[in-house]
């Protein structure tokens, strides 16, 4: 008997297989939306766990990105509060998360308030690039927190940032992109305890690390100007970042929380990237928020010398200590005294 291929049946099979794969990818996208926070966003889950410990004290929370993580020492701030005799009943906690722009900070705020954690003061990292409509860290939000509704809402900003392909990939290539999350979720459900290269956080390949104790050389700092210009090219305030920030501070304003914006220190080459037009738009926007919501703003971008940085925007260990004490002494202590109830 001679086998004769049936082209029609082959095409039908191919179409059905394609439809099945497409349906599986879409289903995986809906499934990842229901993953526990500790699976999809473990760093935020750790922050919540730390803050949910029984503690009746007033809380001062620092919100921001890894820049705040490298620049703010909660211990050093607390030490200055003790020296000023205003530390009684106050807990200082650095709630920064990597790539923590306003979009991520609003998500973090939602989780904190839902857990009943209501800070008396929030200190928010804010630099010009964190307000840009070109959302620099959109790919992190797609992976860690965005569900289908947020994905749809992000399309205009994703197009502007040149990241539309990433948005599409997270929802139509979900099985591959979220493979580690699905594996960790399955392990958690099955109570399995083992590690593989695919399940470790981050890139398993070794990376060249800089030493936070040693200042960067001139060549390293000079790269900051190129990076800074890249981060603010086509600068326009608005979109996801601005909307998220305003919703966030409106909620804290309604709760009576003291809201403080801090522009953290960056090296001089990185600062030159902002330029007058960017800086003017940035400062005008921050000023408008202050008039609308009663927020405070303190610009510390120039307050550390370049020898205090080990990257264009990460302070050294000494720089971190210096900035933390400076911030506590010049901002936190006076604000605590200003909002303290009269005897």
Residue pairs with C-beta under 8 A, 6 or more apart in sequence:
22 172
24 175
25 171
25 172
25 173
25 174
25 175
26 171
26 172
26 174
28 174
28 175
28 178
28 182
29 148
29 170
29 171
29 172
29 174
30 148
31 174
31 182
32 40
32 174
32 178
32 181
32 182
33 147
33 148
35 181
35 185
36 45
36 185
36 188
37 44
37 45
37 48
37 111
38 45
38 188
39 181
39 184
39 185
39 188
40 143
40 144
40 145
40 181
41 144
41 145
42 201
43 97
43 98
44 97
44 107
44 108
44 111
44 144
47 95
47 97
47 108
48 111
48 112
48 115
48 117
50 93
51 59
51 93
51 95
51 112
51 115
51 117
52 115
52 117
55 91
56 89
57 89
57 90
57 91
58 89
58 90
58 91
58 119
58 120
58 121
59 90
59 91
59 92
59 93
59 117
59 118
59 119
59 120
59 121
60 77
60 90
60 91
60 92
60 93
60 119
60 120
60 121
60 122
60 123
60 332
61 93
61 94
61 95
61 112
61 119
61 121
61 122
61 123
62 68
62 72
62 74
62 92
62 93
62 94
62 95
62 96
62 122
62 123
62 125
63 95
63 96
63 100
63 105
63 108
63 109
63 122
63 123
63 124
63 125
64 72
64 96
64 100
64 105
64 124
64 125
64 264
65 96
65 97
65 98
65 99
65 100
65 101
65 125
65 130
66 96
66 98
66 99
66 100
66 314
67 125
67 127
67 264
67 266
67 313
67 314
68 94
68 96
68 100
68 125
68 264
69 94
69 96
69 98
70 212
70 314
70 315
70 320
71 264
71 265
71 314
71 315
71 319
71 320
71 323
71 324
72 94
72 96
72 264
72 320
72 323
72 324
72 327
73 94
73 320
73 321
73 324
74 92
74 93
74 94
76 320
76 321
76 324
76 325
76 328
77 92
77 324
77 325
77 327
77 328
77 332
78 87
78 90
78 92
79 325
79 328
80 324
80 325
80 328
80 329
80 332
80 333
81 87
81 90
81 92
81 328
81 332
81 333
81 336
84 329
84 333
86 333
86 336
86 337
86 340
90 120
90 336
95 108
95 112
96 125
97 104
97 105
97 108
98 140
99 137
99 140
100 108
100 125
101 130
101 135
101 136
101 137
101 241
102 126
102 130
102 131
102 240
102 241
102 242
102 244
102 245
102 248
103 135
103 137
103 141
103 240
103 241
103 244
104 137
104 140
104 141
104 144
104 145
105 124
105 244
105 245
105 248
106 244
106 245
106 247
106 248
107 141
107 145
109 248
109 251
109 252
112 118
112 119
113 251
118 255
118 257
119 252
119 257
120 257
120 258
120 339
121 257
121 258
121 259
121 260
121 332
121 335
121 336
121 339
122 252
122 257
122 258
122 259
122 260
123 260
123 262
123 327
123 331
123 332
124 249
124 259
124 260
124 261
124 262
125 262
125 263
125 264
126 245
126 261
126 262
126 263
126 286
126 297
127 263
127 264
127 266
127 301
128 232
128 235
128 274
128 278
128 279
128 281
128 282
129 136
129 228
129 231
129 232
130 136
130 241
131 237
131 241
131 242
131 245
131 282
131 285
132 231
132 232
132 235
132 236
132 237
132 239
132 241
133 157
133 160
133 161
133 236
133 237
133 238
133 239
133 240
133 241
133 242
134 157
134 160
134 161
134 233
134 234
134 236
134 239
135 141
135 154
135 157
135 158
135 161
135 163
135 239
135 240
135 241
136 161
136 231
138 154
138 157
138 158
138 161
138 163
138 166
138 167
138 240
139 163
139 166
141 150
141 154
142 151
142 154
142 166
142 167
142 170
143 170
143 177
143 178
146 154
146 170
148 171
151 167
151 170
151 171
153 240
154 167
154 240
155 164
155 167
156 239
157 239
157 240
158 164
158 166
158 167
160 239
169 177
170 177
175 182
179 198
180 198
180 199
183 198
183 199
184 199
186 192
187 193
187 194
187 199
197 204
210 216
210 220
210 310
210 311
211 310
212 310
212 314
212 316
212 317
212 320
213 310
213 316
213 317
213 318
214 310
214 316
215 306
215 307
215 308
215 309
215 310
215 316
216 267
216 309
216 310
216 311
216 312
220 311
220 312
221 267
221 268
221 269
221 270
221 306
221 309
221 312
222 269
223 269
223 312
224 266
224 267
224 269
224 270
224 273
224 311
224 312
224 313
225 269
225 270
225 272
225 273
226 273
227 270
227 273
227 312
228 266
228 269
228 270
228 271
228 272
228 273
228 274
228 312
229 273
231 273
232 273
232 274
232 275
232 278
235 277
235 278
235 281
237 281
237 282
237 285
242 285
245 289
246 289
249 259
249 289
249 293
249 295
250 293
252 259
253 259
253 293
253 294
253 295
258 296
258 335
258 339
259 293
259 294
259 295
259 296
260 295
260 296
260 297
260 298
260 331
260 335
261 286
261 289
261 295
261 296
261 297
261 298
262 297
262 298
262 300
262 327
262 331
263 297
263 298
263 299
263 300
263 301
264 300
264 301
264 313
264 323
265 300
265 301
265 302
265 303
265 304
265 308
265 309
265 315
265 319
265 323
266 301
266 309
266 312
266 313
267 306
267 309
267 312
267 313
268 302
268 306
269 306
269 312
270 312
270 313
271 301
271 302
274 282
286 295
286 297
287 297
289 295
289 297
290 296
290 297
296 331
296 335
298 327
298 330
298 331
300 323
300 326
300 327
303 323
303 326
304 315
304 319
304 322
304 323
308 315
308 316
308 318
308 319
308 322
308 323
309 315
309 316
309 319
310 316
315 322
315 323
